[in-house]
Amino acid sequence: MSGCRVLGERWPSGWVLAKVREGRGQARGVLHAPDCEEAPQGAPLLDVEHALNVAENPGTQLCTLCGAGQELTPLLSGFEHITNSAPGHS
């Protein structure tokens, strides 16, 4: 895991999406930190808002090697909690 590590105290400068196509179905993807060994070279850098939008897609997975899952999952859960508990929502 030389180039892939849990992010810990640092926040990445962005996220990259590795697109995976399996057979004829919809394209799937995996979100990575830019310095992850599994991240595609030259992929566009996504800001956190765009990364969260992509992460909400059921076909998207979050890389567990580089810490994308550990960093983005709490943010996804947090936004859902805020939305569901906002005044006027039942």
Secondary structure, DSSP 4 states (H G I P E B T S, - for coil): --S----TT---S-BEEEEE--TTS--EEEEE-TT-TTSPTTPPPBPHHHHHHHHTSTTEEE-SSSSHHHHHHHHHHHHHHHHHHSTT--
